[in-house]
């Protein structure tokens, strides 16, 4: 059993003792702490909630709603929804915040509470710490019987979200419809199945083949949209006559594409392609996190914009986007953040922009992918024995490579011309994550192995 308390919320496995898994007692405690924080920081005693379709979702959502009502907070429940839909609904409802009941790409036994502020954006580090302190101290109070909050169920926000995408200036429904696309969709039997096919229909896609679009929470494969988990849709594309495959995670904030031949467009290149289209229409800046592909920087500079990297985490990317007035950004995990819509990862917005780009490109998805710089990322980790000073190791690595450009806003990132390596320590376990990128997979692996040898030497020297 696992329970992970972080600044952005709480996530864990369902079952077990309180404090060891995401038990009902933990759900109530953290919902109450967040409710108390909203009451202190907003005049609006209203919170929007929504959930993905995982099996524990209804149970967790009911506990959240009843707890908030017990705090004297009015609850607007979107029911089965998506993370970006809840993000859009919070400001539209003039709510003081929002809670999304989802463990995102985690397996079926996990669930989580994602916490939003009044703008429909994830709460900050400082705000998250305040919520955690309230939870641990029991610093909240429930309302008397005549001041309990109200409850309303609003199930039309998915339609609102679809129309929101259609209304975006850079989404060209006519161009998409003219291409008469034939598309296969894998929504991992979660809430994407309720909205992605409907969005494609509204955009004028001619044929929509649905795979795993029953929103019953029975994930047919690991829900993280990585190539090793997507063999079924890849085979469908290879055996059929489709133009594109679209895959989303359970809460529809990550987006991946497959080419017409079943090959993978590349999750890292979802943002690259969408950013290329947006920048072709309007000059501006871009942001991604330090562990995302360099291809975004290449495309941005080619379009006469300025690229900047942020620390890993959606909140950090959003803050950097605001600071640099970026017009598009996100994360290399298929997360598109488009400020003209809202400051949150949104697969539906990404679909509208990407299909417009592909339609206007006029050729196949694989040909579009071939227009972008080709990089490969190697992802590794070193497990450390307890007691090892990770900060000391990172300092020594930084010293060894001091003649190269180094970024230390989130661990240590070293740049070698068009190659890079990024070292980050885990906040929850004694490991160092090592991401590296190069123009071939073998050189990316070689670079990672070289750094891992350096770390092992540093540990030996210390011993």
C-alpha positions in Angstrom: 0.0 0.0 0.0 1.2 3.5 -0.7 0.1 7.0 0.3 2.0 10.0 -1.2 1.3 13.5 0.2 2.6 16.2 -2.1 2.1 19.9 -2.7 -0.4 19.3 -5.5 -2.6 16.9 -3.6 -2.7 13.4 -2.3 -2.5 10.1 -4.1 -2.3 6.5 -3.1 -3.6 2.9 -3.5 -7.1 2.1 -2.4 -7.4 -0.1 0.7 -5.3 -0.7 3.7 -4.9 1.1 7.0 -5.3 4.9 7.4 -2.0 6.6 6.5 -0.8 3.6 4.5 -3.1 3.7 1.6 -5.7 6.2 0.3 -8.3 5.2 2.9 -11.7 6.9 3.4 -10.3 8.5 6.6 -7.4 10.0 4.6 -9.8 11.2 1.8 -12.0 13.0 4.4 -9.0 14.5 6.2 -7.4 16.0 3.1 -10.7 17.1 1.6 -11.5 19.0 4.8 -8.1 20.6 5.0 -8.4 21.8 1.4 -11.9 23.0 2.0 -10.7 25.0 5.0 -7.9 26.5 2.8 -10.5 27.6 0.2 -12.7 29.2 2.9 -9.7 31.2 4.1 -8.6 32.3 0.7 -11.7 32.9 -1.3 -15.0 34.6 -0.8 -16.7 31.9 -3.0 -17.9 29.1 -0.8 -18.1 26.8 -3.8 -15.9 24.0 -5.1 -16.2 22.2 -8.4 -15.4 18.4 -8.4 -15.1 15.8 -11.2 -13.6 12.4 -11.6 -12.2 10.0 -14.1 -13.8 6.5 -14.6 -11.5 4.4 -12.4 -13.3 1.8 -10.3 -12.8 3.7 -7.0 -13.8 7.1 -8.4 -17.5 7.1 -7.3 -16.6 6.1 -3.8 -13.8 8.7 -3.5 -15.9 11.4 -5.1 -18.8 10.9 -2.8 -16.6 11.2 0.3 -15.1 14.4 -1.1 -18.5 15.9 -1.9 -20.0 15.0 1.5 -16.9 16.3 3.4 -17.0 19.6 1.6 -20.7 20.0 2.2 -20.0 19.3 5.9 -17.6 22.2 5.8 -20.4 24.5 4.6 -19.2 24.5 1.0 -21.5 24.3 -2.0 -20.4 21.5 -4.3 -20.8 21.5 -8.1 -20.2 17.9 -9.2 -19.4 17.4 -12.9 -19.6 13.6 -12.4 -17.5 11.7 -15.0 -15.3 14.4 -16.4 -11.7 15.2 -17.4 -9.0 17.2 -15.6 -9.1 20.1 -18.1 -12.9 20.2 -18.1 -12.8 20.8 -14.3 -10.1 23.4 -14.8 -12.4 25.3 -17.3 -15.4 24.9 -15.0 -13.9 26.4 -11.9 -13.7 30.0 -13.1 -16.9 29.7 -15.1 -18.7 28.7 -11.9 -16.9 31.5 -10.0 -15.8 28.8 -7.5 -13.1 29.1 -4.9 -11.3 26.0 -6.2 -11.7 22.5 -7.6 -10.8 18.9 -6.9 -10.3 16.3 -9.6 -10.6 12.7 -8.4 -8.0 11.0 -10.6 -4.7 9.3 -10.4 -3.9 10.3 -14.0 -1.8 7.6 -15.7 -1.3 5.5 -12.6 -2.7 1.9 -12.6 -6.2 0.9 -11.6 -5.5 0.5 -7.9 -4.5 4.1 -7.5 -6.6 7.2 -7.0 -5.8 10.8 -6.0 -7.1 14.3 -5.3 -5.8 17.0 -7.6 -6.2 20.4 -6.1 -7.0 23.6 -8.0 -7.2 27.3 -7.1 -9.9 29.8 -8.0 -8.4 30.3 -11.5 -8.7 26.6 -12.2 -5.0 26.1 -12.0 -3.0 23.7 -9.8 -2.2 25.2 -6.4 1.3 26.5 -5.8 4.0 24.9 -3.7 3.3 27.3 -0.8 -0.4 26.7 -1.0 0.1 23.0 -1.1 2.2 23.1 2.0 -0.5 25.1 3.8 -3.1 22.4 2.9 -0.8 19.6 4.1 -0.2 21.4 7.4 -3.9 21.8 8.0 -4.4 18.1 7.3 -1.8 17.0 9.7 -2.9 19.4 12.4 -6.6 18.8 12.0 -6.9 22.5 11.4 -10.5 22.5 10.1 -14.0 22.8 11.4 -17.3 21.4 10.2 -20.4 23.5 9.8 -23.5 23.3 12.0 -26.6 21.7 10.6 -28.3 24.8 9.2 -25.1 25.9 7.4 -24.3 22.7 5.5 -23.3 23.2 1.9 -25.5 22.4 -1.1 -24.9 19.8 -3.8 -25.6 20.0 -7.5 -24.8 17.6 -10.4 -24.0 19.3 -13.7 -23.2 16.8 -16.5 -23.1 19.3 -19.5 -19.6 20.5 -19.1 -18.1 18.0 -21.5 -20.3 19.6 -24.2 -19.1 23.0 -23.0 -15.5 21.9 -23.3 -16.1 20.6 -26.9 -17.6 23.9 -27.9 -14.7 25.7 -26.2 -12.3 23.8 -28.5 -14.3 24.5 -31.6 -14.4 28.2 -30.7 -10.6 28.6 -30.5 -9.2 30.9 -33.2 -6.5 28.4 -34.4 -8.8 25.4 -34.6 -10.1 25.2 -38.2 -13.0 22.8 -38.3 -13.5 23.4 -42.1 -10.0 22.4 -42.9 -10.2 19.3 -40.7 -13.6 18.2 -42.3 -12.2 18.7 -45.8 -9.5 16.2 -45.1 -12.1 13.5 -44.3 -9.9 11.9 -41.7 -10.2 8.3 -40.6 -9.1 8.1 -37.0 -8.7 5.3 -34.4 -9.1 6.3 -30.7 -7.9 4.5 -27.5 -9.4 6.1 -24.4 -8.4 3.3 -22.0 -12.0 2.8 -20.8 -12.1 6.1 -19.0 -13.7 9.5 -19.5 -11.9 10.2 -22.7 -14.4 7.7 -24.2 -17.2 10.1 -23.4 -15.7 13.1 -25.0 -12.9 12.4 -27.5 -15.1 10.6 -30.1 -17.7 13.4 -29.7 -15.1 16.1 -30.3 -13.8 14.3 -33.4 -17.4 14.1 -34.7 -17.9 17.8 -34.0 -14.6 18.6 -35.9 -15.9 16.8 -39.0 -13.8 13.6 -38.8 -15.3 11.2 -41.3 -14.6 7.8 -39.7 -14.0 7.3 -35.9 -13.0 3.8 -34.8 -13.4 3.5 -31.0 -11.2 1.3 -29.0 -11.6 1.0 -25.2 -14.1 3.9 -25.0 -16.4 2.4 -22.4 -16.1 4.6 -19.3 -16.3 1.8 -16.9 -12.8 2.0 -15.4 -11.6 -1.4 -16.5 -8.3 -0.4 -18.0 -7.5 -2.9 -20.8 -3.8 -2.1 -20.5 -1.4 0.1 -18.5 -3.0 3.5 -18.8 0.2 5.5 -19.3 0.2 6.3 -23.1 3.6 4.8 -23.9 4.5 2.6 -27.0 4.9 -0.6 -24.9 1.3 -0.2 -23.7 -0.3 0.6 -27.1 0.2 -2.5 -29.2 -3.5 -3.0 -29.9 -4.1 0.4 -31.5 -0.8 0.1 -33.3 -1.9 -3.2 -34.9 -5.2 -1.7 -35.8 -3.5 1.0 -37.7 -1.1 -1.4 -39.5 -4.0 -3.6 -40.6 -6.4 -0.8 -41.5 -6.7 2.2 -43.7 -6.7 5.0 -41.1 -4.9 8.3 -41.1 -4.1 8.6 -37.4 -4.3 7.1 -34.0 -5.2 9.1 -30.9 -4.5 8.0 -27.3 -5.3 9.8 -24.1 -4.7 8.9 -20.4 -7.6 8.3 -18.0 -8.1 12.0 -17.1 -7.5 13.3 -20.6 -4.6 15.7 -19.9 -2.0 13.7 -21.8 -2.1 13.1 -25.5 -0.2 10.8 -27.9 -0.5 10.1 -31.6 0.3 7.1 -33.8 1.0 7.5 -37.5 -1.0 6.0 -40.3 1.3 2.9 -40.5 1.1 2.2 -36.7 4.4 3.7 -35.9 4.5 6.2 -33.0 4.6 9.9 -33.6 6.4 10.2 -30.3 4.9 11.5 -27.1 7.6 14.1 -26.8 6.6 15.4 -30.3 3.0 16.0 -29.5 4.0 19.4 -28.0 6.6 20.0 -30.7 4.1 19.6 -33.5 1.3 21.6 -31.9 3.8 24.4 -31.0 5.1 24.5 -34.6 1.6 25.1 -35.8 0.8 27.8 -33.2 4.1 29.5 -33.9 3.4 29.4 -37.6 0.3 31.5 -37.0 1.8 33.9 -34.4 5.3 34.6 -33.3 6.0 34.1 -29.6 7.8 32.2 -26.9 7.6 28.6 -25.7 8.3 26.7 -22.4 8.7 23.0 -21.5 10.3 21.3 -18.6 14.0 20.5 -18.3 13.4 16.8 -19.1 11.6 17.4 -22.4 13.1 17.2 -25.9 15.3 19.8 -27.3 13.2 19.7 -30.5 10.8 22.3 -29.1 13.7 24.7 -28.7 14.8 24.0 -32.3 11.3 24.6 -33.7 10.8 27.8 -31.5 14.1 29.3 -32.6 13.4 28.4 -36.3 10.1 30.4 -35.9 12.0 33.4 -34.4 10.7 32.8 -30.9 12.5 32.3 -27.6 12.4 29.0 -25.7 12.9 28.6 -21.9 13.0 25.6 -19.7 11.2 25.2 -16.4 11.5 22.9 -13.5 9.7 19.6 -13.8 6.0 19.9 -12.8 3.0 21.5 -14.5 2.8 24.3 -11.9 6.4 25.2 -12.7 5.8 25.2 -16.4 2.8 27.4 -16.1 4.7 29.9 -13.9 7.5 30.1 -16.4 5.0 30.5 -19.3 3.4 33.4 -17.5 6.8 35.0 -16.7 7.9 34.8 -20.4 4.5 35.5 -21.9 4.7 32.1 -23.8 2.0 31.4 -26.3 2.3 27.6 -26.1 4.1 25.2 -23.8 3.7 22.0 -21.8 5.6 18.9 -21.0 7.2 16.1 -23.1 4.7 13.6 -21.7 2.1 14.7 -24.2 0.8 17.7 -22.1 -0.3 20.7 -24.1 -0.8 24.0 -22.3 -2.3 26.7 -24.5 -2.9 30.0 -22.7 -5.5 31.1 -25.3 -7.6 28.4 -23.8 -6.4 28.1 -20.2 -3.3 27.3 -18.2 -3.6 23.6 -17.9 -2.7 20.5 -19.9 -5.6 19.7 -22.2 -5.7 16.8 -24.6 -8.9 18.0 -26.2 -7.3 21.4 -27.1 -4.3 19.5 -28.3 -6.4 17.4 -30.6 -8.1 20.4 -32.2 -4.8 22.2 -32.8 -2.9 19.1 -34.1 -5.7 18.0 -36.5 -5.8 21.5 -37.9 -2.0 21.4 -38.4 -2.1 17.9 -40.0 -5.0 19.0 -42.2 -3.2 22.1 -43.5 0.0 20.2 -43.9 -1.8 18.1 -46.5 0.3 14.9 -46.1 0.5 11.9 -43.8 1.2 12.0 -40.1 4.5 10.2 -40.6 5.6 12.8 -43.2 4.7 15.5 -40.7 6.8 13.8 -38.0 9.7 13.6 -40.5 9.8 17.4 -40.7 11.0 17.7 -37.1 14.5 17.2 -35.6 15.0 13.7 -34.5 16.1 13.2 -30.9 16.0 10.2 -28.6 15.6 10.4 -24.8 17.1 7.7 -22.5 15.4 7.4 -19.0 17.4 5.8 -16.2 17.8 5.9 -12.5 20.3 4.9 -9.8 19.0 3.5 -6.6 21.0 4.7 -3.6 21.4 3.3 -0.1 19.7 5.3 2.7 21.9 8.0 4.2 23.7 8.9 1.0 23.8 12.7 0.5 22.2 13.2 -2.9 22.9 16.9 -2.9 26.6 16.2 -2.4 26.6 13.9 -5.4 24.9 16.5 -7.6 27.4 19.2 -6.5 30.3 17.0 -7.4 28.8 16.2 -10.9 28.2 19.9 -11.4 31.8 20.7 -10.5 33.2 18.0 -12.8 31.2 19.5 -15.8 31.5 23.1 -14.9 32.9 24.1 -18.3 29.6 23.2 -19.9 26.3 25.1 -19.7 24.5 24.0 -16.5 21.0 24.6 -15.3 20.3 24.0 -11.6 16.7 25.2 -11.2 15.7 21.5 -10.8 18.6 19.2 -10.0 21.4 19.5 -12.5 21.1 19.7 -16.3 24.3 19.7 -18.4 24.2 20.7 -22.1 26.7 19.3 -24.6 25.9 21.1 -27.8 22.7 19.4 -28.9 22.9 16.7 -26.3 22.0 17.0 -22.6 21.7 15.0 -19.4 19.4 15.9 -16.5 19.8 14.6 -13.0 17.0 14.9 -10.4 16.7 13.5 -7.0 13.4 11.9 -6.0 11.4 13.4 -3.1 9.9 10.1 -2.1 12.6 7.5 -2.5 16.5 7.3 -2.4 17.1 7.5 -6.2 18.6 9.8 -8.7 16.7 10.0 -12.0 18.9 10.4 -15.1 17.4 11.6 -18.4 19.6 12.1 -21.4 19.0 13.1 -25.0 20.9 12.8 -28.2 20.4 12.4 -32.0 20.6 8.6 -31.7 19.3 6.2 -29.1 22.8 4.7 -28.6 24.5 8.0 -27.9 21.7 9.0 -25.5 22.3 5.7 -23.6 26.0 6.2 -23.7 25.7 9.6 -22.2 23.5 8.3 -19.4 25.9 5.5 -18.7 28.8 7.9 -18.5 27.1 10.0 -15.9 26.0 7.0 -13.9 29.6 5.8 -13.8 30.6 9.3 -12.6 28.0 9.0 -9.8 29.2 5.6 -8.7 32.8 6.9 -8.6 31.7 9.8 -6.4 29.9 7.4 -4.0 33.0 5.2 -3.9 35.3 8.3 -3.2 32.9 9.3 -0.4 33.0 5.9 1.2 
